[in-house]
Amino acid sequence: MSKKSEMQRVIRAYKDETENREIEMKEVARWAAEKGWPLPIPKDPLEVLAQQFADAAREETRRDRKTGRHYRANHHYKDWRGGKQYDFWIDIDEAERGPFLKSAVTRREQMVGDGLQLTLDIMHWNSINPEKEPIDLPMDLTFDIELRLNAPDDDDEAA
């Protein structure tokens, strides 16, 4: 049995024992540790620091001089160099087309994956709840994006 399968079994055991249906994973982890589940070995401090830098880079935004809208300054992409895969970050204002395109395509693929999984999840919920009003969420986000593009910025509302 894989580690993830075993962890899923532990989650079900936690829910059975506590009778909680809405669970908080830190509580599951505490319960599992008390039952003897081995705690993970702490990460390499350099890996932790690198992740903190990545998180900071991901959160940096700037304001476009022409539109006044915020945009993400730093973008992540993966690339192979010398037979090894690396995680690279680029500043959008300095980026060449190729690396930025890789980043944009990766983010779009993440959105597609999320949309597919949400569609499958909704289809399942609807199939096991035929007596309830079905959930129907459109996956074409064009209108939602247009609404947000044309909504006032938070800064505009504060003025």
Phi, psi and omega in degrees: 000134180290160179301318180294321177297319178296320178294322177296323176296319179295319178301314178298320179296318178300313181297320179295316183289319184270343186062018175277137177252334172255111189245153177247123191296333177294324176291321176299316180298316179299315179298315181296319179297320178296333179274359177106004177296129183291135177286144181292156175286132180303149180293160173300128182305326178294322176295318179297315179296318178300319178295322178296320176295318179298317179298318179296317179298317182298328185274348183290128175235159175225169179253128178294130183293328182278313186264339184079002181271152177283148174219156177285129184282322188243139184229140183261144170207158178255145178209154179263132176221123178059037178078008180233142179271135180236156173259120179246152175237139178230146173276126185302329181283349179243357190284140168285162182299313185303305179298321180293322177299318177302315180297314181296317180296319179299315180295321178295318179298324176296319178296317179298315179300317177297317180296318178298311182296320177297319178299314178297319179295316179296316179302318179294313181302315180298322183289331180266358178231057185294339181277350181258158177300128182293150174272128181224102178248124178291143179264353174281109186267007184304312182296317180298319179295318178299318178301314182290326177297329183259003177276152177294145174294159174303323179295323179294322181290330182286339184284000000 
